[in-house]
């Protein structure tokens, strides 16, 4: 495809970082939006191919759905529920 090495390394580093955040479930909505942007940018810059489209679709899924099984959202929600129950029982 003739992608410059500087752009390729930046794409690889950003994809790895976003993937690590998505794997742990931390900031999954933000990382999903970053994936959408990365997929759109790759498609606009380097032409149509399957991997950038997959990045965009997965990014949209994570941005709309939110965190996975290890998401911080789940733990925060449980903590807020406990506080609400204590307030109602008091």
Rosetta blueprint (number, residue, H / E / L):
1 X L
2 X L
3 X L
4 X L
5 X H
6 X H
7 X H
8 X H
9 X H
10 X H
11 X H
12 X H
13 X H
14 X H
15 X H
16 X H
17 X H
18 X H
19 X H
20 X H
21 X H
22 X H
23 X H
24 X H
25 X L
26 X L
27 X L
28 X H
29 X H
30 X H
31 X H
32 X H
33 X H
34 X H
35 X H
36 X H
37 X H
38 X H
39 X H
40 X H
41 X H
42 X H
43 X H
44 X H
45 X H
46 X H
47 X L
48 X L
49 X L
50 X H
51 X H
52 X H
53 X H
54 X H
55 X H
56 X H
57 X H
58 X H
59 X H
60 X H
61 X H
62 X H
63 X H
64 X H
65 X H
66 X L
67 X L
68 X L
69 X L
70 X L
71 X L
72 X H
73 X H
74 X H
75 X H
76 X H
77 X H
78 X H
79 X H
80 X H
81 X H
82 X H
83 X H
84 X H
85 X H
86 X H
87 X H
88 X H
89 X H
90 X L
